[in-house]
């Protein structure tokens, strides 16, 4: 499509796809990292050609601190 001069359509289709699949992407990243996804962004550039997916993650869960009497 890009070679046919339809780059704008490629960007539009990718944007719509990312909106449709966002919940699935978020869930996969949350499962893989064990952290909540607070924000997601997707950018498609044609020249030079690249795509970026950005996930802003919530804080890591801190392990419980054990005291000297916990053993």
Protein Blocks (a to p, Z undefined) as FASTA:
>chain_A
ZZnopmmmmmmmmmmmmmmmmmmmmmmmmmmnopacfbdcddddfbdcdddddddddddd
ddddddfklZZ
